[in-house]
Amino acid sequence: MKIPRALTIAGLDSGGGAGITADLKTFHALGVYGMVALTAVTAQNTLGVRAVQEIDPSIVEAQINAVAEDIGVDAAKTGMLSSSPIMEAVARSVRRWGGFPLVVDPVMYAKSGDPLIRPEAMETLKRVIIPIAKVVTPPNAPEASHLAGFHVDTLDEAKRAAKTIAEELHPEIVIVKGGHLTGNESIDIVYFRDSGEYRELRAPRIDTKNTHGTGCSFSAAIAAGLARGLDPWEAIKLAKELITTAIKYSLPLGHGHGPVNPMAWLELRAYRADVIDEMNEALRMIEENADIIGNYIPRFSQTWATHYLPSMPGI
């Protein structure tokens, strides 16, 4: 059996809500083996980013090469790429091991608003990273606005932004997420460059402040779907379903924006399995003790059969 393999090229959030921690949780929830190329270490919690230490670009590149040449990569995603040299190193490695699809989450700001990219690296992101992407997922309106070159506030502006990013920066697919737009629904705009087609992903808007890591988990879920062999649209739909669940069951931790919970995708299924196991155990106990339990139900059974069975359709 082939094990699907996905690589996250991103930073570490010491609070555990975003970055590679969120990515690996998401990979695991979707049954994908996760690997890491660490780009930065952040001292971060639900309130903000206190400090950042970038990883040397040569080490970033060496991490990607190490896992690609041995374990292999079916799909990858990028998150925090804070400097031009790091971006150049990532692009070299992706081209070297070309053949796997890349999902680019163009992280520019933390949930708290703290910057996660050097100002001079903004243009490098557009010139070097986004053009090699299969899918680009600007996590928030500010990122989409920066990449498109105009303010994104409405659904029509989101559509225009998605098309502009695709045509000017040349990724295959652009998703402008609707979490920061107005309305009762969260509507993501998906634009396919080659066909010029728009599609929408809709989900109820969930009233919670605990949305830290939304963009990370969403992009990681797309990469996981691609690693499993799904076509891009199916991978995107799967990611939308997972992130909606992760937000619905987000975790009220800390004093700021708590994290989403991608592991809820597994936990809910585990709870259902537990219920089935408990029901099967109850049936087993009834069968083993039928002689004892049977003494308490004949009258009910006879009455029910006599009065109700004849009136049932088909009886």
N, C-alpha and C positions, 0 to 999 in steps of 0.2 A: 504494500500500500504506500503510495506516494504521500509524504507529509508536506502540506503547503507551508511555505517559508516566507516571512515578511520581515523587512528591515526598516527600523525607524532611525532616521538621522536627525537628531533633535537634542534639546537641552534637558537638564535635570531640574525638576521643581522639587525643592526640599519639602514642600508641603504635601507632595504626593498627588495633587489634583490634576496636574497638567504635564506636558512634556512626555518624556519616555515612559514615565510611570503609567500615565493614562493610556499611552499607545500600547504598552505590553499587556495591560489589563484587557484592552479591547481585542487585541490579537488573540489572547487566550480565550476570551468569551466566545469568539467566532471559530474556534478550533484551529487556529493557525500558530505555528511555531514562530516566536518572535526573537529578533536579534537587534542589536543596538550599535550605532556609531554615535558616541556622545560628542556634542559640539560645544557645550557650555555647562557650567554648574551655577545654579542660582540659589541664593539665600532668599527664600520666598515663603510666604504663607497666604492665608486667605485675604489679608489686608493689602499686600503689595510685595514688591521686589526690593530687597535691602542691599544686595550685592550680586555682582556677576563676575565669574571667572571664565573666560573663553578657553577652549582647548586649542592647543597648537594645531594649525591646519594640517601639518604633516601627520599628526597623530589621528586626526579625523579621517584623512585619506587612508591611512594604514588600517584603521578599523574596518572600513568598507571593503578594502581589498582582502583583508584576512578572512572575513566571513564569506565573501563572494567566491573566492577561489577554492574554498573547502566545502562549506555547507551548501552554498548556492542561494540565490535570491529569486523568488517568483514575482515579487512586487516590493516596492519600497515607498516610503513617504519621507518628506522633509518637514521639519518644524522650525525651531529657532536656529537660524543661520545669521549670526549677528555681524559678521564682517565680510568684506570682499574677498580676502584670502581664503576664508573658510568656504565661501560659495564657489570659488574657483577650484578648490580641492575636491569638493563634492561633485562638481560638474565633470572634472577629469575622471573620477572613479566611475561615475554613472556611464560615461561614454565608453570607458574601458570595458565595462561589463555589460554593455548595451544589449538589449533584448528583454529586460524586465521593465514593466510599466512603472512610472514614477508619479506619485501623487504629491503635489506641492501645496502645503499649507503655509502661505506667505505671512508668517507671524511677524508682526511689527510692534504690537503692544500687548502687555499682560491684561488680564481682566480688570486690574486696578487702574489701568491707564499708563503704567510705567513702560517706557520704551525698551524693546528687546532687540533692536537693530541699530547699528551705527548709521547716522544720517547719510554718510557717503556711500553706504552699501545699498541704498534704495535703488539706485540705477543699475547696480550689478545684479540685483535680484531680477529686474526686468530683462536685462540683456543676457544673463548667463543661465539662470535657473529656470525661469518660467518657460522659455522656449523649448526645453527638453521634457516638459511635463506632459503626461497623458491627461491628467486632471488637475485643475487648480481650484482651490477652495478658499477664497478670502474669508476668514472667520468672522469678521465684523464689518459694519458699514465703513469705518475709517480706512481699513485695508482696501476694500473694494473702491472707495473713493480715490485713494491714492493711486492705485493701479490704473483706474479708468481716466483719471485726470479731471473729474468733476464730482460734485457732491451727490451721494446716493441716499435718498430718503424715502422714495416711493417705489412701488412695484414697477412702474414704467421706467424709472431711472435704473432700477436693478437690471431690467432687461437690456437697456441700452449699455450699461456698464459691462455686462457679460459679453455682449457682442464686441464691444470696443476692445476689451482685454484679449479676446480670442483673435481678433483680426490684426491687432497691432503687436501683440506679444507672442502669438502663434502657438499657444497650447492647444491640444485637441478639443478639450472639454473645459468649460468654465462654469462653476457653480457659485452664484451669489446668494448667500444664505439670508433667510428672512427673519432671523431672530431679533434683529435690531430695527426692522421696519414696523410700521404701525398696523393695527388690525387685530381681529380675534383669532386669526390663523397665522401660523408660521409657514410662510410660502417661500420655498427655495426655487430660484430660477436656474435651470440647467440649459446651457447653450452648446450645441454641437457645431464646431467650426466648419467641418467638411460639408455638412448638409445644410447648414444655416437654420437648423431646427431648434425651436424652443420647447422645453418641457417644464412642467411644474411639479414640485413635491409639496404636498400640503399635510399639515398636522395641526391639531389644536394647540393654541398657545398656552403654555403652562405657567401659572403665576408663581414663580419662585425666584429668589435671588441666588440660589445655589446652582450656578451655571459655569463655574470655573472648570476649564478643560473641555468645553463643548467642541471647539474647533479641532482640538487634538484628537479626541475620540472619534469625531465624525470622519476626519481624513484618514485616520488609522483603520476605521471600519471599511472605507472604500478600498484601501490597499489590501486589507484582509480578503475582501471579496474577490479582488483581482487575483490575489495569490491562490485562491481556491478555484480559479478558472472561470469565474463568472464574467459575462460580458459587462462593459462599463455601466450600462444603464441598470442592470440587475444589481451590480455591486453598489451603485449609488442608492437605489431603493432600499437595499438591505441596511445601508449605513443610516439612512433617514429613520428607519424603524428602530434600529438599535439606539440612536442618540435620543429619540423621543422617549424611549423607555428609560434611558440613563438619566434624563432630566426629570422625568416623572418620579423616579425613585432616588433623586439626588440626596446628598448627605448633609445634614445641618451641622457642619463642623466649623469651628473658629468663629471669629467675630466679623468676618467680611463675607465674601462670596464663597460659599462652600462648594465642594466638588460635585460634578455629576458622577453617576455610578454605573459605568459600563458593565460591571459584574452582575448587575440586576438581570441582565440578559440570561445568564446562567442560573442565577439564584431562583428566579421565578420557575424555571423548568425543573430545578431540583425540588422546589416545594411541591409541584404537581406530582413528581415522582414519589415523594414522601407520602402524599395523600393516597396514591394508588397502592403503595406498599402497605400502608396501615389498613386500607380497606381489604386487601387480600389477606392480611393477617387476621382481621376480624372474621372474614368468611371461613378461614381455616379453623379458627377456634369454634365457630358455630358447627362446622362439620364434625369436628372431633368430639363435641359435646352434644351431638344431636339428640341422644337419648334423654339427656337431662332437660335440655331446652325445649324439646318437643312436647313435654308434659304441660307447658304453659301456653301453647298456641293452637291446639286442635280446635277448641271451641271457636276461636276467632277465625281460623282457617275455614271451618265448615260453614260458619255464618256468612263469611265473605263470599265463599264459593256459591252458596245457595242463593243469596240475594243479589249479588253484583255481577257474577260472571255471565248469567243469561242475558243481561241487558247490555253487555258490551258488544260493539260492532264485530261481526265475524265469528261470534261464539254461538 
